[in-house]
Amino acid sequence: TLNELAVSDVSNVGAGRACYTMFLNEQGGILDDVIIYRLDRQDCLVIVNCARRAGDVEWMQTHRRGAVEVRDISAGRSIVAVQGPRSGSLLEEILGVRVSGLGRFDVVAVPALGTQAWAARTGYTGSDGFELFLPDLDAQRVWTQALERGRSQDVVPAGLGARDTLRLEAGLRLYGTDMDTTTTPYDADLGWTVAINKPSFIGKEALLRQSAQGLSRRLVGFELADGPVPRHGFTLVADGRQVGRVTSGTFSPVLNKSIGMGYVEPSLARPSTTLQLIVRGKTYPVAVVKLPFWKGTSGAPAAVAQGKG
């Protein structure tokens, strides 16, 4: 069933592995971007965007087939993300489980935290790191121990603001801001997730039509050599006419400049293309750049973030 719901070929995801993918509506619009973790031959864990939880559960229930069971196990559970190149050694000290040997997008059960607790080498920061899916009480303990034991290594708590800066520097899209039901994976430059040749999935016919007709817009990254922080909804202009809008923007402490993402006409999506950003009636030049803006560093300490599943 999941393989008919997701755009990726989930049948190729073996036990102990995960994949980033999307759910679409019949028009090819993105209902949500998710990560599917195959825990064993029969069970999968689907991590959705928090605001889409109820809608995604209902959608999966509606479209499930046969004896497939869809259960929402969010109540009483949390996700703790420990991110950064030193995160593996820190978690091994806390959990007593070897996680440094996990590959990117690997997932493993953590018996020390109960029968339904897992650690995965995934994250939403662009850095190496891990995410733990576990009961609330265990999440509180792991959170406290991570900060206490990591104090000497400059481990710090990270909130949504810090995470948003990190994910944007890494060129990671945010659902509801950079993509929604009005955008397709091809619009969002995420066509690499689509297994268009598999027999069927919801939204496939719409994507085939879009491929034949061509794109009308495409998501790009851009940066300002000097100027204000671009914000959602700001206008992008070329040759005196509006050619797109900003979806995300921030000031990057790493790059020491303002960066953003937005949709523009496909002919203007090539790196080094110069556009103009309109901010309160003033015009600022921006340069289209290849995503990601930054690929991380091996010397950063760990950061700990917590969220509800």
N, C-alpha and C positions, 0 to 999 in steps of 0.2 A: 504493500500500500504506500509506504513512504516514497518508493521509487516513482510512483505515479503522481505524487504530490509535489515533490521537490524537482527543481530543474536539473540538478546534477544526477549522475548515475550512482545512486546510493547502493546498488547491488554490488558495486566494486569496493565498497568500504568494509574491510574485514573486522572481526572482533578485536577490540582494543584500539580501534582507529576512529577518527572523526573527519568530518568534512564541512566546510562552509558552503552554504547553499541558500536558496530562496524559495518561498512559496509565492505563486502568482494567481491572479484571477484570470477569468477566461479571456480578458482583453490584453493579457500580458503584463498588466500592472503589478508592481511588487506589493504583496500583502505583508511580507516580513522577510528579513534576512535572519537566518538561524544557523546554529551549528548542531549537527546530528552526530551523536556519539554512539557507536555500536558497542554495547557492553558485552554481549555474547551473541550466540546464533539467533536468539529469539527477541532479545530486548534492546531497545534503543532509547537513549536519553536525548530529548530535543530541547535545547536552550533557546528560548525566544526572547524578543525584546519585552521588557516588563509591561509597557503600556499595551502590548498586543497579546498578552497572555490569554485573557478570556476569549478574545476573537479568534486566536489561533486554535485554541482547544475546541471551540465550537466548529470551526472550519474543518479540522481534522476528523472530528466526530461525524460530521456530515458526509465527508468523502471517503471514510474508511470502508474497507470491503472485507467480506468473509468473517473469520474469527478474530480479527485484529481488535485489540483492546487499547483504548486511549485513556490514560489516567493523568490527571493534574496532581502532581505531588509537591506543588509549590508551598502549601501551607506548612509552617513550622520548619522551613528549610531556607538556607542562605547560600550565597556564593562568596567565597573569599578569594580574591586575586592577589597573589604574591608575585610581583613582576620585577625583572631586573636580572642581570647575569649572575648575581650571587643568590638568587632565590632558591635554587635547587638545594644547596648545602644547608640553608636555613630551614627549609621544610623537612629535610631528612633528619635534622636534629630534633625537630618538634614531633614529627609523625613516627619516626622509627621505621620508615619505609623508604627504599631507594627510589628516587624519582629522577635523579640526574641522568639515568640511562634512557629515559623516555625520549622518543623522537618527537619532532614537531607534529602536533595533532594526534599524539598517542594518548590513551586514557587507561587508567588502571584502578581497580578497587582498592580501598584503604580499610582493611579489616579493623584496624585500631579505632576507627571512628564509626563502627557499626556496619550493618548489612547493606545499607544504601548510602554509601559515601564513596566518592570517586575523586581522583586527582587527574588533571589533564594538562598537557603542555600546550595550552592555548592562552589567549589574552586579547585585550583590546587597547594595547598601548604601543604596539610596534616594537617592543623590546621582547627579549626572551623572558619566559616566566611560566607560571602555573596558575590554574584555577581549581579551587576545591569546591565540590558540591556536597553539602553536608547539613545535618540538623542544626537548628539555631544554637542550641547549647554548646555543641562542639565548635561552632563557628566563633562564638564568643571566646572560648578557651584558646583556639588557634590564633585569633586576632591578638589577644593579650600576650600570649607567649611569643608571637612573631615580633611584636614591638619590644618586649622586654629583652629577649635574647639577641635581637638585632640592633639594639641601641648602640653597641660598640662598633657596628658596621654602618652606622648612619642610616639605618632603616627608619622610614617615616611613614605615617598614614597619608593616603592620597584620596582626595574627594573627587566629585564629579567634574569640578572645574579643571583640576590638574589632568584628569583622564581625558577630558575633551581636547585640551591642548596637545597631549601626547598622541591621541588617535588622529588628529588632524595633521600633525607633523608626519605621521606615518601614512597619510593618504587614505585612512579608513573612513568609509561612509557611515553616517549616522541616520538610522531610519527615522522618518518623520521630518527630517531636515534636508538631507541630501537626496533622499529617494522616498517615494510613497506609491500609492496606487495609480498615480498619473505618469509614473516613469517605469520603463522596462529595464531589464538587466543590460541591454545594449545601450540605452540612453546613459545609464550610470557607469558605462565602461567596465562592466562586470560580465561581459559575454563569455569570459573564460570559465565561468561556473556552469554554463548551459551545455548539457549533453543533448544537442539538437537531434542527433541521429538515433537516440533511443526510441523505442516504439511509441510511447505516449507520456505526457504529463500535462497537467492543467496549464493552459496558456501557450502550449506549443504552436498551435495553428496561428495565433496572433503574432508570435515571434517569427514564424516563417514568412508571414505577410510583410512584417516590418523589414526583414532581411531583403526581400525582393524589392520593396519600395525605396529603401534607404532611410537613414536617420534624418530627423529634422533638428536634433540638438544632441549635444554630448557633454558629459561632465568633464571638466578640466581642473587642474590646479593652476594657481597663479600666485605671484609674489610682487610686493612693492619694494622698490629700493628705498623709498622714503614716502611717508604718508600715514594716514590713520588706519585703524583696524577695520577691515571690511566686515560688514554685518549682513545677516540673512535678509534678503530682499533688496539689497543695494543694486543699482543698475550698472550693467557693463555696456560700453559703447564702442563702436568702431566707425570711423569716417562719418561721425555726426549722427549716427542712428543706433538705436538700441539693438543689441545683438544677444543679450542674455542677462541673467540675474545671479547674484551671489547666493549660495546656499549655506556655506559655513565660512567663518573667518576668525582669526585670532592673531595675537602677537606671539611669535615663536622666540622663546628665550634662547634656544640653541642656535638658531639662525640669525638672531638679532634683527629681525624684520617682520613685517606683517605678511601673513599668508592667507590664502582662501581657496575655496572651491566653488564652482558654479557651472551652470549650463550655458553653452554658447552654440552658435551655428557650427556645424561640423567643419566647414571650410576654415574656421578660425581656431580649431583645436590643436593645431600643430605647435609644438614647443618653440619658444622664442617669438611667437606672435605677440605683438603689442596691442593692448586694448586700453580703454580708459575706464576708470572707476569714478562714478558720480557720488559724492558725499556732501550732502547739504549744499548743493548747487556748485560745488567746486569739483574740478577734474584732476584726477591723479593717474599717471601711467602705470599699468601693470603688465607683467610679462607672463605669458603662459609657460608653464614648466611641466616636465614629466613627473608624475607621481611615482613613489612617495617623495615628499620634500626632504626626508631624512631617514636613514636606515638604522638608526640606533648606534649604541656604543657598547663596547665590552667592559668598560670601566665603571659604569654607574652602579650605585648601591641598589638595594631592593626597595620597593614601595609596596604597601599593603592597602588594598581597597576592599570594602565589603558591600554587598548588595543583596537584596531579597530575590529569591528565585521566582 
